[in-house]
Amino acid sequence: IILQGTCTWALAGERLIDRYGRGDPAWLKRLGGRFHGMVVPGQPIRLRARQMGRADGVVSVAFAVENAEGELAITSGVAEFAV
């Protein structure tokens, strides 16, 4: 049994919204990434994110998600937030 990639993506999106979007999903303008590996339901995942830039009223954030074994589950993640 594995967690569907879109669920992992949504969990990452929630945390990114909390951290960079002031907790309001309306600030999120783009969320993308590449599904790369598996996540087992009930096991922890780790979001690694860093702000890449701020221009024209948009904050760009690069992110990746690791599964409980430290393997990449989502790579090449990008989120953009209105500011």
Number of C-alpha atoms within 10 A of each C-alpha: 7 10 13 13 17 10 12 21 20 12 15 23 21 15 14 24 20 13 12 22 22 14 14 12 14 11 17 21 14 12 18 16 17 14 19 15 15 19 24 13 13 9 10 12 21 16 17 13 19 12 14 13 11 14 9 7 10 16 20 20 19 19 23 22 27 21 19 16 11 11 15 19 23 24 17 13 19 19 24 25 22 17 14
